[in-house]
Amino acid sequence: MRFTNKDGTICYWWDKRNEPEEIHKQELANQKLSQLEDIEEELGIDLITLFKALKNGVWVKTKNDISKHLTVALKKRHHTKEYWLFYRPYSHVYLKDYGKTWALTKEELL
């Protein structure tokens, strides 16, 4: 269920005649936002940044250089709450290290 339009505006207007319905919609929106924030807290990164990384690739900082990786995958470490981005076989960065070891742009790592 969307609570906003694609341009960021609110989908519904406050109408005093429909006050109980509007209060219910606001409660649903608050619940959804709370759930999204819980997910972001567990991941250690905001969902917009994660989506951009999965969609567009990431820049990774290594000992020798900074390189672009277009194919990344999200992985969860067994029996922990750590999430990684795999960017090639056996190479990964922790989601929580955004801006330190990986970023959406090269400039963020310089």
C-alpha positions as a Markdown table, in Angstrom:
| # | Residue | x | y | z |
|---|---|---|---|---|
| 1 | Met | 0.0 | 0.0 | 0.0 |
| 2 | Arg | 1.5 | 3.4 | -1.0 |
| 3 | Phe | 1.0 | 6.4 | 1.2 |
| 4 | Thr | 2.7 | 8.8 | -1.2 |
| 5 | Asn | 2.6 | 9.6 | -4.9 |
| 6 | Lys | 5.6 | 9.0 | -7.1 |
| 7 | Asp | 6.4 | 12.8 | -6.8 |
| 8 | Gly | 6.6 | 12.5 | -3.0 |
| 9 | Thr | 3.2 | 14.1 | -2.2 |
| 10 | Ile | 0.7 | 12.5 | 0.1 |
| 11 | Cys | -1.8 | 10.2 | -1.6 |
| 12 | Tyr | -4.8 | 11.3 | 0.5 |
| 13 | Trp | -6.1 | 14.6 | 1.8 |
| 14 | Trp | -7.2 | 15.3 | 5.3 |
| 15 | Asp | -11.0 | 15.7 | 5.3 |
| 16 | Lys | -12.7 | 16.3 | 8.6 |
| 17 | Arg | -15.8 | 14.5 | 7.4 |
| 18 | Asn | -13.7 | 11.3 | 7.1 |
| 19 | Glu | -11.6 | 11.9 | 10.2 |
| 20 | Pro | -11.7 | 8.3 | 11.6 |
| 21 | Glu | -10.6 | 7.0 | 8.2 |
| 22 | Glu | -7.8 | 9.6 | 7.9 |
| 23 | Ile | -6.6 | 8.8 | 11.4 |
| 24 | His | -6.5 | 5.1 | 10.5 |
| 25 | Lys | -4.5 | 5.8 | 7.3 |
| 26 | Gln | -2.0 | 7.9 | 9.3 |
| 27 | Glu | -1.7 | 5.0 | 11.8 |
| 28 | Leu | -1.0 | 2.6 | 9.0 |
| 29 | Ala | 1.6 | 5.0 | 7.5 |
| 30 | Asn | 3.3 | 5.3 | 10.9 |
| 31 | Gln | 3.4 | 1.5 | 11.3 |
| 32 | Lys | 4.9 | 1.1 | 7.8 |
| 33 | Leu | 7.5 | 3.7 | 8.5 |
| 34 | Ser | 8.4 | 2.1 | 11.8 |
| 35 | Gln | 8.8 | -1.3 | 10.1 |
| 36 | Leu | 11.0 | 0.2 | 7.4 |
| 37 | Glu | 13.2 | 1.9 | 10.1 |
| 38 | Asp | 13.5 | -1.4 | 12.0 |
| 39 | Ile | 14.8 | -3.0 | 8.8 |
| 40 | Glu | 17.3 | -0.2 | 8.2 |
| 41 | Glu | 18.5 | -0.5 | 11.7 |
| 42 | Glu | 19.1 | -4.2 | 11.4 |
| 43 | Leu | 20.9 | -3.8 | 8.0 |
| 44 | Gly | 23.0 | -0.9 | 9.3 |
| 45 | Ile | 22.2 | 1.2 | 6.2 |
| 46 | Asp | 19.2 | 3.0 | 4.7 |
| 47 | Leu | 17.1 | 1.2 | 2.2 |
| 48 | Ile | 17.5 | 3.8 | -0.5 |
| 49 | Thr | 21.3 | 3.5 | -0.4 |
| 50 | Leu | 21.1 | -0.3 | -0.5 |
| 51 | Phe | 18.7 | -0.3 | -3.4 |
| 52 | Lys | 21.0 | 2.1 | -5.4 |
| 53 | Ala | 24.0 | -0.1 | -4.7 |
| 54 | Leu | 22.2 | -3.3 | -5.8 |
| 55 | Lys | 20.8 | -1.5 | -8.9 |
| 56 | Asn | 23.8 | 0.6 | -10.0 |
| 57 | Gly | 26.9 | -1.2 | -8.5 |
| 58 | Val | 29.4 | 0.2 | -6.0 |
| 59 | Trp | 32.9 | 1.6 | -5.7 |
| 60 | Val | 35.1 | -0.4 | -3.4 |
| 61 | Lys | 38.3 | 0.8 | -1.7 |
| 62 | Thr | 41.1 | -1.8 | -1.4 |
| 63 | Lys | 44.7 | -1.4 | -0.2 |
| 64 | Asn | 45.9 | -0.5 | -3.7 |
| 65 | Asp | 43.1 | 1.3 | -5.4 |
| 66 | Ile | 39.4 | 2.1 | -5.8 |
| 67 | Ser | 37.4 | 0.1 | -8.3 |
| 68 | Lys | 33.9 | 0.0 | -9.7 |
| 69 | His | 31.8 | -3.2 | -9.4 |
| 70 | Leu | 28.5 | -3.3 | -11.3 |
| 71 | Thr | 27.3 | -6.7 | -10.0 |
| 72 | Val | 26.7 | -6.9 | -6.3 |
| 73 | Ala | 24.7 | -9.2 | -4.1 |
| 74 | Leu | 23.4 | -8.9 | -0.6 |
| 75 | Lys | 24.3 | -11.7 | 1.8 |
| 76 | Lys | 23.7 | -12.3 | 5.5 |
| 77 | Arg | 26.3 | -14.0 | 7.6 |
| 78 | His | 25.1 | -17.2 | 9.2 |
| 79 | His | 24.1 | -16.9 | 12.9 |
| 80 | Thr | 25.0 | -13.2 | 13.1 |
| 81 | Lys | 23.3 | -9.9 | 12.2 |
| 82 | Glu | 26.0 | -8.8 | 9.8 |
| 83 | Tyr | 25.1 | -8.1 | 6.2 |
| 84 | Trp | 27.6 | -8.0 | 3.3 |
| 85 | Leu | 27.7 | -6.9 | -0.2 |
| 86 | Phe | 29.5 | -9.4 | -2.4 |
| 87 | Tyr | 31.1 | -7.8 | -5.4 |
| 88 | Arg | 33.0 | -10.7 | -6.9 |
| 89 | Pro | 33.7 | -14.3 | -5.8 |
| 90 | Tyr | 35.0 | -14.3 | -2.3 |
| 91 | Ser | 35.2 | -10.5 | -2.0 |
| 92 | His | 32.8 | -8.5 | 0.2 |
| 93 | Val | 32.3 | -5.4 | 2.2 |
| 94 | Tyr | 30.1 | -4.9 | 5.2 |
| 95 | Leu | 27.0 | -2.8 | 4.7 |
| 96 | Lys | 27.8 | -0.9 | 7.9 |
| 97 | Asp | 31.1 | 0.3 | 6.4 |
| 98 | Tyr | 29.4 | 2.6 | 3.8 |
| 99 | Gly | 31.7 | 5.6 | 3.1 |
| 100 | Lys | 34.7 | 3.8 | 4.6 |
| 101 | Thr | 35.3 | 0.7 | 2.4 |
| 102 | Trp | 32.6 | 1.2 | -0.2 |
| 103 | Ala | 30.3 | 3.8 | -1.6 |
| 104 | Leu | 28.0 | 4.7 | -4.5 |
| 105 | Thr | 30.4 | 7.2 | -6.0 |
| 106 | Lys | 34.2 | 7.2 | -6.2 |
| 107 | Glu | 34.4 | 10.7 | -4.7 |
| 108 | Glu | 32.9 | 9.5 | -1.4 |
| 109 | Leu | 35.9 | 7.2 | -0.9 |
| 110 | Leu | 38.6 | 9.8 | -1.7 |
